[in-house]
Amino acid sequence: MQNRFVEMNRTSPCLRGQSVKEDNRDSPFSSSDEKQLLPTTKTLVMEFETKIYPQIGEYGRYNRIITLFSWFPNFAVSLNLFTDVFFTLAPESYHCKPDASLLPPFSHLGNLSRQASLNLTVPWLQGTGFSHCELYRYSGNGSNHSGDVERDLVPCTRGWEYGKPAGLQNNLVTEWNLVCDDYWKVPLQHICFMTGWTLGYILLGTDGPSLCSPPFRCSLWSSGSHDVSFKQSSCVPIPPPVPRLNIIRSLEWCGPSHRLMVSMVSGFFAVFAELVLPGLAVLCRDWPVLQAVATLPLLLLLSYWCCASVFPESPRWLLATSQVPQAKKCLQCFSVRNGVSVSDELFPAEKLLTEVEEAFPEDVQPVFHHVLELRHTRVIWKNCLILGFTLFIGTGIQYCFTRNLHIYSSYFYFSYFLRVLTGALACILLCLCVDRIGRRGMLLLSAIITGLSSLLLLALMQYLHGFLVLVLSVIGLLSSQALAMLSVFFGSEVMPTVVRGGTLGLIMAAGCIGMAASSLMELQNNGGYFLHNVIFASFAVLSVLCIMLLPESKNKPLPDSLKDGERQRRPPLFLSRMTRENPPLLRVQPSSAEYNRQSYSRLVSATKKMLSKDTLPYKNTISHQAPLLDGNGATQDAQEDSS
């Protein structure tokens, strides 16, 4: 069986298989690590992009349809995520309600106009208007309410009068009076919200869950229900890993030339959700109505579970985990729906399915991996740590730039739409530049610009004109969003298929921690803003050195096994035009052409004809002269003299 397996793998055009012993000579693992990382049975390396992918229709009609359906969950989740901005937004103008018990006995608020009663009861702060949290309390022995009456400041006693929040008539802040001494509950709620997303990416982020598996059902159910209940309870919500599954599946369905386009269009759907959210807030007016409208698209995701053809399983992951029956059904489904047909075959992918069946042993068992196995790796764990670090920086440092936008203009929609437009511009910039300068080069450029913008604002903030501060903030916000987007996309390409779900969940969880860092500053009333800016600016400079250690995934197949992920090496940074990814300090010659049976047979026949000819310049001739020495070793002349 083993000889047949090795012989078949040498001749098969679709599969390349090797036993564990044959792979040991180039393995990056030690013998002890290899026993833990690799199954004891034969390990197959499936050439999915070059061999299997073309035979099932490549990026055909069915692949384009399911890719379109994979973009909608990103819109639904982003719409639900950013509603928290409107729910917890404090109105621009609010003040304490006048309290008649704090006035002298002779004063009657009913005889005064509204403006006069406010001037009498609410302090006026220069530059900001009426005080938000204090009232005047007059002494009881005053004779009138002129300016010489003794009075002191006290907290609000009867609640607050609010202006209209942005887009909504009321929200959680105005309904529950989350201002002044209770304002700390707003950033704490946001920290709990991001903590729930972090736990969701880690706990529900199983490696490659099936559409009908319990983790995916749980994720769809929680996506439709967690937002309805978390604002009415004190528990920490655990959101779905729908964005993570969306990224993984959409990349594994397409080839190297379409991966960037699919990922960036998904980003445009998220930006579109942020653009339409203010309009929905104006139409809904009340926060419970907006809550229901934002949750409705998430409930529609339950239809993906009812219709498996809309969100099928990844055939790449099924083959990588040795789930042969499911992989054959999935490949057959893709082949039929893409319209791939061969006239002399009963089934379009019959040859491919036969080779898959012959390549795997009959008693092969599925082999699943988890993120805890990363402790036995070196390259994969390093890549995961670096990309999680860059995503943490990209999401956490945005607070430093958006705070400057609020200083430049206190108008809410100015900073909101400027941030959304920079996100759309970052997507366009990545679409134009990533395929030209590579993933690693663009990630390095984004980190450099982010770090320089943050350092310039940190050092020259008090010396720069307001417009220059705005320009540097916009540039830094643009580069930081590009850094965050590209970190997620880059991580989905360099992580192996068998652990892509878990590792990408860890990377995106680091991004949620960075988003929670801004709320931590608000929880301290911006007391540690300078330290926050210094730390993230230093991290951005440090990430420049870390990015140099990453491999390049441009125009390269996705790694499937842990060994594929460990074989990734960082290429030279500049002037690297070779198609292969070369190890450092080594120049590897381009690979030879593929084996051609007809050319080989011609070469063999020509060689035989040349060897069969008698007149060859290098052919040895047999000499007919007598030997110089006889059998006893004496010469002929010596024998004649003796006679």
ZAKEDO-605713 format. One record per atom (N, C-alpha, C): x, y, z. Coordinates in steps of 0.2 Angstrom, whole numbers, plus 2048, in hexadecimal, padded with zeros to 3 digits. Each point is the difference from the previous one (the first is absolute). Layout:
BEGIN
XYZ...
end
This chain:
BEGIN
8047FA8007FC8068008048068008068008048048068008048017FA8027FB7FC8038017FA7FC8037FB7F97FD8007FB8037FB7FF8078018008028077FF8078028058047FD8067FE8018068057FE8008007F97FF7FA7FC8008007F97FB8057FD7FA7FF8037FA8047FE8028088008038028068018078018058037FC8057FB7FD8058037FB7FD8017F97FA7FD7FF7FD8007F97FA8048007FD8018067F98048008018077FE7FC8037FB8018077FF7FC8048057FC7FE8047FC8048058028008078047FA8028018008078087FE8018038028058077FF8018007FD8088017FA8018007FD8068077FE8028028008068067FD8037FF7FE8078037FA8018007FE8078048048057FF7FF8068038048058087FF8008027FA7FE8077FF8008038037FB7FD8017FA8038047FA8008078017FC8038058008078018058028058037FB8048048028068068047FE8037FF7FA8068037FE8008077FF7FA8037FF7FF8077FF7FC8038067FE7FC8057FB8028058038058047FD8068028028058057FF7FD8077FD7FB8017FF7FE8078057FA8028018008068047FA8037FB7FA8008037FA8017FD7FA8007FA8008058028038067FB8008067FA8047FE8018067FD7FB8057FE7FC7FD7FA8037FC7FC7FC7FE7FA7FB7FB8028027FC8057FB7FB8027F98038038018078037FB8038037FC8047FA8038027FB7FD8057FB7FD7FC7FA8037FA7FF7FE7FC7FA7FC7FA8027FB7FE7FC7FD7F98018057FA7FF7FF7FB8038047FA7FF7FF7FD7F97FA8017FD7FF7FD7FA8038057FA7FF7FE7FA8038047FB7FE8077FF8048057FF7FE8078008008027F87FA8037FE8008027F98008078008038037FB8008077FE7FC8017FA7FB8038017FB8017FA8028077FC8017FF7FA8028067FC7F98037FE7FD8038047F98037FF8008057FA8048058017FF8067FB8027FD7F98057FC7FF8037FF7FA7FD7FA7FC7FD7FB8047FE7FA7FD7F87FF8027FE8008067F97FF8017FC8067FF8028068017FC8057FF7FD8017F98057FF7FB7FE8017F97FB7FB7FE8007FA8037FB7FB7FD7F98008037FF8058057F98018037FE8067FD8038037FB7FD8067FD8038078028067FF8048038068037FB8058038018077FE7FB8058037FA8007FB7FC7FB8007FB8007FC7F98038027FB7FF7FD7FA8038027FE7FF8078007F98027FE7FF8078058038058068007FF8058038057FE8088007FE8037FB7FE8078007FA8018047FB7FB7FF7FA8018048018008078037FA8038017FF8078058068038048037FC8048058027FC8068017FB8017FC7FC8068017FC7FF8067FD7FA8027FD7FF8068048008068077FF7FF8048018068028078027FE8057FB8018078027FB8038047FA7FD8007FA8038048017FF8078037FA8038018008078048068038058027FC8058058027FC8078017FB8017FB7FC8068017FB7FF8067FD7FA8017FC8008068038008068067FD8018048018068038078018028037FB8038078017FA8058027FA7FF7FD7FA8048017FE7FF8088017FA8027FE7FF8078058028058068007FE8068028048008078017FF8047FB8018088017FA8038027FA7FC8017FB8048038018028088057FD8028028018078038088018028027FA8028078007FA8058017FB7FE7FD7FA8058017FC7FE8078007FA8027FD7FF8068038038068078018008038038068038077FF7FD8037FB8038077FE7FC8058058048048037FD8058057FE8067FB7FB8038027FE8067FC8058068008008047FB8058058017FE8058057FA8018017FE8058057FB7FD8058018018067FC7FD8068028048067FB8018058018038067FB7FE8058018028067FC7FD8067F98047FF7FB7FC8027F98038018008058067FD8067FF8008058057FC7FD8068028018067FD7FE8067FE8068057F98008017FE8068038028008088017FA8028028008078078038028048017FB8068028018008088007FB8037FE7FF8077FF7FE8038078018078017FD8038067F98008007FC8018067F97FF8007FC8057FC8038067FF7FC8057FC8007FE7F88047FC7FE8017FF7F97FB7FB7FD7FD8017FB7FB7FC7FD8027FF7F88027FA7FF8027FE7F97FA8017FB7FA7FF8027FB8017FB7FF8077FE8028058037FF8077FE8068027FB8057FC7FF8068017FC8007FD7FA8038037FB8017FC7F98057FB8018007FB7FB8047FA8008078038008028047FC8078028008028048077FC8038038018048068017FA8067FB7FB8008017FB8058067FC7FF8027FF7FA8077FC7FF8068058037FF8067FE8068048028008018087FA7FF8038008018078027F98047FF7FA7FD8017FA8038067FC7FE8028017F98057FC7FD8068047FF8067FE8038068057FE8028007F98038057FE8028017F98088008008027FB7FC8087FF7FF8028037FA8058048008038047FB8027FB7FA7FE8007FA8027FC7FB7FC7FA7FF7FD7FD8057FC7FA7FF7F98018017FD8058037F98018017FE7FE8077FA7FE8017FD7FE8068047FA8038018008068037FB8047FC7F97FF8047FB7FF7FC7F97FF7FE7FD8078048018057FF7FC8067FF8048067FF8078007FF8048067FA8058007FE8018067FA8058018038058057FC8068008018058057FC7FF8068028008067FC8008068018068047FB8048018008068037FF7FF8088038058037FF8008077F98038027FD7FE8067F98018017FF8088038068038017FF8078038018057FB8007FF7FA8008057FA7FA8048008008067FD7FB8047FF7FD8007F98057FF7FC7FE8007F98057FB7FC7FF8007FA8047FB7FC8058047FB8028058038058047FC8077FD8018058037FD8077FD8008037FF8067FE8048058048008077FD7FB8057FB7FC7FD7FD7FB8058057FA8018017FD8058047FB8027FD7F97FD8057FD7FC7FD7F97FD8067FC8007FF7FA7FF8057FB7FF7FE7FB7FB8057FB7FE7FE7FB7FB7FF7F98037FB7FD7FD7FE7FA8037FE7FB7F98017FA8017FE7FB7FA7F98017FE7FE7FD7FB7F98007FD7FC7FC8057FA8028017FB7FD8057FA7FD7FD7FE8037FA7FA7FE7FD8017FD7F98067FE7FE8017FD7F98038057FC7FF7FF7F98038047FB7FB8017FA8028067FD7FC8017FA8057FF7FA7FE7FC7FB8057FE7FB7FE8037F98058027FC7FF8027F97FF7F97FC7FF8017FA7FF7FA7FC8067FD7FE8017F98028067FD7FE8007FF7F88067FF7FE8017FF7F97FC7FB7FD7FC8017FB7FB7FC7FD7FA7FD8048017FF8067FB7FD8047FC8058057FA7FF8017FD8048058027FF8078017FA8028037FE8068047F97FF8047FF8058057FA8008017FE8078057FC8018017FD8078028058058048057FD8038058057FA8058027FC8027FC7FA8048027FB7FD8047FF7F97FE7FA7FD8048037FE8078067FE8018027FE8078058058038008067FD8048058038077FE8018047FE7FB8077FD8018048067FE8008058048048068008038028078058058008038028068037FA8047FD7FF8068037FB8047FF7F97FE7FB7FF7FB7FE7F97FE8037FF7F98048057FD8037FF7F98057FB8008037FE8058057FA8007FC7FA7FE7FA7FF8007FC7FA7FE8017FF7F88008067FD8007FF7F88067FD7FE8068028028067FD7FD8017F98037FD7FF8068017F98037FB7FB7FC7FB8037FE7FB7FC7FB8047FE7FA8038057FD8047FF7FA8067FB8018038008068057FB8017FD7F98017FB8008037FC7F98017FE7FE7F97FE8047FC7FE7FE7F98067FE7FC8058038008067FE7FC8037F98047FF8008068027F98037FC7FA7FE7FA8027FF7FC7FA7FD8027FE7F98028057FC8027FF7F98077FC8018048028048067FC8017FF7F98027FC7FF8057FE7F98027FD7FC7FA7FC8037FC7FD7FD7FB8057FE7FB8058047FE8057FE7FB8047FA8038018008068057FB8037FC7F98017FA8018047FD7FA8027FC7FD7FA7FC8047FD7FC7FD7FA8048007FA8068028008058007FA8037F97FF7FC7FB7FF8027F97FF8038007F98057FB7FF8038007F97FC7FC7FB7FE8047FB7FC7FE7FB7F97FC8027FC8048037F97FC8027FC7FF7FA7FD7FB8007FB7FF7FA7FA8048017FC8007FA7FA8048007FB7FE8058007F98017FB7FD8048037FE8078068028018037FF8077FD8048058007FE8077FD8038058048078018068017FF8038078017FD8057FB7FF7FE7FA7FD8047FB7F98028017FC7FB8037F98018018008058068057FF8058008048068028087FE8048007FB8028077FE7FB8037FC7FC7FD7FC7FA8037FD7FB8028057FE7FB8057FB8028048028068058078008028028068048008067FC8018007F98018067FC7F98038007FB7FC8007F98038007FD8028068037FD8067FD8018068048048068078017FF8048028057FE8088017FF8037FA7FF8088007FA8028037FB7FB8007F98028028008008088057FC8037FF7FF8078068038048058027FD8068028047FF8078037FD8047FC7FF8078037FA8008067FD7FA8007FB8008068027FC8058067FE8008037FB8068078028018037FD8058078028028057FB7FE7FD7FB7FC8057FA7FE8048037FA8067FC7FF8048027FB7FE7FC7FA7FF8037FA7FE7FD7FA8057FC7FD7FF7FA7FD8057FD7FC7FD8007F98038047FB7FE8007FA8027FB7FB7FD7FF7FA8027FB7FC8068017FC8047FA7FE8068017FC7FE8017F97FA8037FE7FE8007F98058047FC8038068028058037FB8067FB7FF8027FC8058067FC7FF7FE7FB7FB7FB7FC8017FE7FB7FB7FF8037F97FD8068007FF8037F98078017FD8058038038068017FD8047F97FE7FF7FB8048037FA7FF7FD7FC7FA7FA8008007FC7FC7FA8018047FA7FF8068008018047F98077FF7FD8058008048077FF7FE8017F97FD7FD7FB8048027F97FE7FB7FE7FA7FC8047FE7FC7FF7FA8038037F98058048018028037FA8087FF8008028027FA8077FF7FE8058068038068007FF8058058027FE8077FD7FE8007F97FF8067FD7F98048027FC7FC8047F98038028008018078057FE8047FF8018078008078038048047FD8008078027FA8047FF7FD7FE7FA7FA8047FE7FA7FD8048007FA8017FA7FD8058018048078068008028008038077FF8078018028047FB7FF8078007F98027FE7FC7FC7FC7F98017FF7FC7FF8068027FB8047FD7FF8078018068048068038008018068047FC8067FE7FF8007F97FB8067FE7F97FF8027FE7F98017F97FF8038008028078058008048018028077FF8088008048037FB8008078007F98037FE7FD7FC7FB7F98027FE7FB8008068017FB8057FC7FF8068018068048068038018018068047FD8067FD8008007F97FD8067FD7F88018007FD7FA8007F98008007FD8008078047FF8057FE8008077FD8078038038057FE7FD8078027F98017FD7FF7FE7FA7FA8017FD7FB7FB8038027FA8027FB7FC8047FE8038078058038037FF8038077FB8067FF8008047FB7FC8057FF7F97FD7FE7FF7FB7FD7FA7FD7FE7FC7FD8068057FC8047FD7FC8067FE8058068048058017FF8058058017FD8077FD7FA8028017FE8068057FA8008047FF8068057FB7FF7FD7F98007FB7FE8037FD7F98007FE7FF7F87FE8047FD7FE7FF7F98067FF7FC8068048018067FF7FC8037F98027FF7FE8078037FA8027FC7FA7FC7FA8017FF7FC7FA7FC8028007F98018067FD8028017F98077FD7FF8058018048077FE8008007F88017FC7FE8048007F98017FD7FB7FB7FB8037FC7FD7FD7FB8047FD7FB8058037FD8057FD7FB8047FA8038018008078037FA8037FC7FA8007F98028027FB7FA8008007FD7F98018047FA8007FD7FA8067FB7FF8058008048057FC7FF7FE7F98027FB7FF8037FE7F98027FE7FC7FA7FE8047FA7FE7FD7FA8067FC7FD8068028028067FD7FD8017F98037FD7FF8068007F98037FB7FC7FC7FA8037FE7FB7FC7FD8027FE7F98048047FC8027FF7F98077FF8008027FA8008087FF8018038027F97FD8007FB8038027FA8028077FF7FD8048048028078008078018048017FC8058068018048037F98018037FD7FB8037F98008068008048027F98028067FF8038068017FB8068018038068017FC8037FA7FE8007FE7F98037FA7FE8087FF8028038068008078008028017FE8077FC8028058007FE8077FE7F98017FB7FD7FC7FE7F98008067FC7FE8048027FB8057FC7FE8068008058018068028068018057FF7FC8067FA7FF8027FE7FC8067FE7F97FF8017FE7FA7FF7F97FE7F97FE8007FB8047FF7F97FE8007FE7FF7F98027FA7FE8007FE7F97F97FF7FD7FB7FD8037F98007FE7FD8077FF8018048057FD8078008038047FA8077FF7FF8048047FB7FD7FE7F97FF7F97FF7FE7FE7FA7F98037FE7FC8008057F98037FF8018077FE8048048048018077FF8038027F98057FC7FE8038017FA7FB7FE7FA7FC7FB8017FB7FF7FB7FB8057FF7FE8038067FB8068008038067FC8068018028038067FD8017FF7F88027FA7FE8017FE7F97F98017FC7FB7FD8037F98007FC7FE8078008008048067FD8078008048057FC8077FF7FF8048047FB7FF7FE7F97FC7FB7FE7FF7FE7F98067FD7FD8057FD8048067FC7FD7FD7F97FD8027FF7FA7FD7FA7FD8067FD7FB8017FA8008047FD7FB7FC7FB7FC8008007F97FC7FC7FC8017F88018067FE8018017F98008007FD8077FD8048058007FD8077F88018037FE7FB8047FA8008027FF8068058058028048008058058058057FF7FF8068008068057FF8067FF8047FF7FF8068067FF8048027F98027FE7FB7FC8017F98018077FE8018048037FC8077FE8008038038067FE8068028038038067FE7FC8077F97FE8007FE7FD8068037F98008027FD7FA8037F98018078018028048057FE8068018038008028077FB8048038008018077FF7FA8047FB7FB7FD7FF7FA8038067FB8018048017FA8067FB8008058038058018078008058038048007FE8077F98018037FF7FF8077FF7F88018037FE8067FE7F98027F97FF8017FE7FA8007F97FE8017FE8018078047FF8057FE8018078028078038018057FB8038068037FB8038058028038057FC8048058018078007FB8048018018078008048028058058057FF8058038047FE8078017FE8028067FF8078028068038048018067FF8058048047FD8068048038028057FE8058048068058017FE8068038058058018057FF8057FF7FB8048057FE8058067FD7FD7FF7FD7FA8067FD7FD8058057FE7FE8068008058057FE8068018048007FD8068058008058067FC7FD7FF7FC7FC8057FB7FD8038037F97FD8067FE8038037FA8048068018038027FB8048068017FE8067FB7FF7FE7FA7FF8057FB7F88028007FC7FB8017F98028007FE8048068037FE8067FF8048068028078008068017FD8038067FF7FC8057FB7FD7FD7FB7FC8047FB7FA8028037FD7FB8047F98028048028068058057FF8048028058058018077FD8038007FA8028077FD7FA8037FD7FC7FC7FC7FA8037FD7FA8028068007FC8057FC8028068028078038078018008038068037FE8067FB8017FF7FA7FF8057FB7F88028007FC7FB8017F98028007FE8038068037FE8067FF8048068028078008058017FC8038078007FB8047FB7FE7FD7FA7FC8037FC7F98028027FD7FC8057FA8028038008058068067FF8048018048068028077FF8048017FB8038067FF7FB8057FC7FA7FE7FE7FB8047FC7FD8058058007FE8077FD8058058058068008067FF7FF8058068007FE8057FB7FE7FE7FA7FF8047FA7F88038017FC7FB8017F98038017FF8058058048008067FF8058058028077FD8058007FC8028067FD7FA8037FB7FD7FB7FD7FA8037FC7FB8038047FE7FD8067FC8038058028078028078018018028068027FF8057FB8017FE7F98008057FB7F98027FF7FB7FB8007F98028007FC7FB8047FC8038047FC7FC8057F97FD7FD7FF8027F97FA7FD7FD8017F97FF7FB7FC8028017F98008017FD7F97FB8027FB8007FD7FA8078027FC8038058028078027FC8057FA8028017FF8068057FA8017FD7F97FE7FA7FF8017FD7FA7FE8017FE7F87FE8057FC8007FF7F98088007FD8048048048078007FE8037FA8017FE7FD8068037F98017FE7FB7FB7F98007FF7FE7FB7FB8038017F98018067FE8038027F98077FE8008048008058067FE8008017F88007FB7FD8038007F97FF7FE7FE7F97FC8037FD7FF7FE7F98068027FB8038068028068017FC8067FB8028007FD8068057FB8017FF7FA7FC7F97FE7FF7FF7FA7FC8028017F97FF8067FD8028027F98078008008048038058078008008037F98007FD7FB8048027F98007FF7FD7F97FA8017FD7FF7FD7FA8058027FB8028068008058027FB8077FF8018027FF8068077FF8028027F98027FC7FC8038027FA8038037FB7FB7FD8007FA8027FB7FB8068037FC8028068018068037FD8068008048008018078058008048007FA8057FB7FC8008007FA8047FC8028077FE7FA8037FD8018078058038058067FD8008048028058038077FF8018027FA8028077FF7FB8058027F97FF7FE7FB8048027FF8018078007FA8038008008088058048038067FF7FD8068048037FF8087FF7FE8017FA7FE8087FE7FB8028057FB7FD8017FA8028048038018088047FB8028028018078058068018048017FA8058068017FC8078007FB8007FB7FC8078007FC8018077FD7FA8027FC8018078058028058067FD8018058028058028077FF8028027FA8028077FF7FB8058027FA7FF7FE7FA8058017FF8008088007FB8037FF8008078068038048067FF7FE8068048038008077FF7FE8027FA8008077FE7FA8048047FA7FD8017FB8038048028008078047FB8028028008078058058028048017FB8068058027FE8077FE7FC8017FB7FF8077FD7F98028017FC7FD8047F98028007FF8078028048028057FF8078028038067FC8047FD7FB8038057FB7FD8007F97FC7FC7FF7FD7FF7F97F98048007FF8027FA7F98047FE7FB7FA8007FA8038027FA7FB8007FF7FC7FA8018037FA7FF7FD7FA8057FA7FF8068018028067FB7FF7FE7FB8057FE8018067FE7FB8057FA7FB7FC7FB8047FD7FB7FC7FD8037FB7FA8058037FC8037FC7FB8037FA8028048018058047FB8037FC7FA8037FA8038037FB7FB8037FD7FC7FB7FE8037FA7FD7FC7FB8057FB7FD8068027FF8057FC7FD8017FA8058018018068017FB8057FA7FB8017FA8037FF7FA7FC8007FF7FC7FA8028027FA8007FD7FA8057FA8008068018038057FB8007FE7FB8057FE8028067FE7FB8057FA7FB7FE7FB8037FC7FB7FC7FE8037FB7FB8048027FB8037FC7FB8047FA8048048028058047FB8047FB7FB8037FB8028037FB7FB8037FD7FB7FB7FE8037FA7FD7FC7FB8057FB7FD8068037FE8047FB7FD8037FB8058008018078027FB8047FC7FA8007F98028007FB7FA8008017FC7F98008047FB8017FC7F98067FC8008068038028067FD8008007FA8047FD8008068007FB8057FC7FA7FD7FB8017FC7FC7FB7FD8037FD7FA8058037FE8047FD7FA8067FB8038048038058067FC8027FE7FB8057FA8008037FF7FA8057FE7FA7FC8027FA8037FE7FA7FC7F97FE8017FD7FD7FB7F97FE8007FD7FC8068047FC8037FE7FC8057FF8048078048058007FF8058067FE8077FE7FE8017FA7FF8077FE7FA8038047FB7FC8027FA8038048038028078037FC8038038028078058058008048007FC8068058007FD8077FE7FB8007FB7FD8077FE7FC8028057FD7FC8047FC8028068048038058067FE8018058038058028077FE8018007F98028077FD7FB8058017F97FE7FE7FB8058017FE8018078017FC8047FF8018088058058028068007FD8058068027FE8077FE7FC8007FA7FD8067FD7FB8028057FC7FC8027FA8028058038038078067FD8028038038068038077FE8028017FA8028077FE7FA8058007FB7FE7FE7FA8048007FD8028078017FB8057FE8018068058058048068017FD8058048047FD8077FF7FD8027FB7FD8078007FB8018057FC7FC8027FB8008058038008078067FD8018038008068038078018028047FB8028078017FA8048027FA7FF7FD7FA8048027FE7FE8078017FA8027FE7FE8078048048058078027FE8048048057FF8077FE7FB8027FC7FF8077FF8068037FC8037FC7FB8068027FC8068028058007FD8068068028048067FD7FE8007FA7FC8067FD7FE8018017F87FD8057FD8008017F98078007FD8058048048068017FD8047F98017FF7FD8058047F98007FD7FB7FB7FA8017FF7FD7FB7FB8038027F98008067FE8038027FA8087FE8008038018058087FE8008007F97FF7FC7FC8038017F88007FE7FE7F97FB8027FD7FE7FE7F98058037FB8028068018058027FB8077FC8008027FE8068067FC8017FE7F97FD7FA7FD8017FE7FA7FD8008007F97FE8057FD8008017F88078007FE8058038038078007FE8037F98017FE7FD8058027F98017FE7FB7FB7F98017FE7FD7FB7FB8048017F98038057FF8048017F98057FA8008047FF8068057FB8007FD7F98007FA7FF8037FD7FA8007FD7FE7F97FE8047FC7FD7FF7FA8057FD7FB8068028018067FD7FC8007F98007FE7FD8068017F98017FA7FC7FC7FB8037FD7FA7FC7FD8027FE7F97FD7FB7FE8017FD7F97FB8047FC8017FF7F97FC8037FB7FB7FB7FD7FA8028007FB7FB7FD7FD8027FA8038057FC7FD8037FA8017FA7FB7FB7FF7FC7FF7FB7FB8037F98027FF7FE8068027FA8037FA7FC8028007F98007FB7FC8027FF8018087FA7FF8027FF8008088047F98038038018058037FA8047FA7FC8038017F97FF7FA7FC8038027FD8068067FD8018027FC8068058048048017FE8068058038048078017FD8017FA7FD8078007FD8008067FA7FB8017FC8008057FB8018078047FD8018058008068048078018028047FB8038068008028068017FB7FE7FE7FA8058017FA8008077FD7FC8058037FF8077FD8078038028038047FC8068048027FF8077FD8038048038008077FE8048027FA7FE8037FB8048017FA8048068018048027FB8048078017FA8057FF8028068037FB8058008008047FA8058017FC8008047FA8037FB7FB7FE8027F98027FD7FA7FF7F88007FB7FE8037FE7F98007FB7FE7FA8037FE7FA7FB7FF7FB7FF7F87FE8047FC8047FF7F97FF7F97FE8027FE7FB7FD7F97FD8018007FC8078057FD8028017FC8068018058067FF7FD8068028038068067FD8028068047FF8067FD8028028018078047FB8038038018078058068008018038058058068008077FD7FF8048057FC8077FE7FF8017FB7FB7FB7FD7FD8007FB7FB7FD8027F98037FE7FB7FD8017F97FE7F97FD7FA7FF8007FE7FA7FD7FE8007F98027FC7FC7FF8007F97F97FF7FE7FD8037FB7F97FE7FF7FF7F97FE7FA7FE8027FE7F97FF8007FE7F98027FA7FF8007FD7F97F97FF7FD8007FF7FA7F98007FD7FD7F98027F97FF7FF7FD7FA8028027FB7FB7FF7FA8038017FA7FC7FC7FF7FA8037FF7FA7FD7FF7FA8017F97FD7FB7FC8008027F97FE8027FF7F87FD8057FC8027FF7F98078037FF8028058038078028008057FB8027FE7FD8068057FB8038017FA7FB7FA7FE7FD8017FA7FB8048027FA8008067FE8048027FA8078008028028038068068008028037F98017FC7FB8038037F98008017FD7FA7FC8017FB8017FD7F98068037FD8018078008068037FD8067FD8038007FF8078067FE8038027F97FE7FB7FB7FF8017FA7FE8037FF7F97FD8057FB8038007FA8078028008028058048078028008057FB8037FD7FC8058057FB8028007FA7FC7FB7FF7FB8017FA7FC8048017FA8038067FE8048017FB8077FE8018047FD7FB8077FE8018058067FF7FE8047FC8058067FE7FE8058058038008068008068058078028018018068018068038018037FE8077FC7FE8058027FE8068007F98027FF7FC7FA7FF7F98018077FC8008027FC8058067FD8018017FA7FB8068007FD8027FB7FB8057FB8037FF7F97FE8047FB8038077FF7FC8058008038078007FD8027F97FF8027FE7FA8027F97FE8087FF8018048058028077FE8028017FC8068067FD8008017FB8058028048067FE7FD8068028048068078018018018068048078018018037FB8057FC7FE8048027FB8067FD7F97FF8047FB8017FD7F97FF7FD7FE8077FE7FA8007FD7FE8068048008068078007FF8048008068038078027FE8057FC8028068018068027FD8047FC7FC8068027FD7FF8027F98048057FD7FF8037FA8027FB7FA7FE8017FA8027FB7FA8078017FF8038068008078017FE8057FD8057FE8008068047FC8058007F97FF7FB7FD7FD8007F97FF8057FE7FA8008047FB8047FF7FA8078018028028058048078008028037FA8047FC7FD8048027FB8048017F97FB7FC8007FB8017FB7FB8068007FC
end
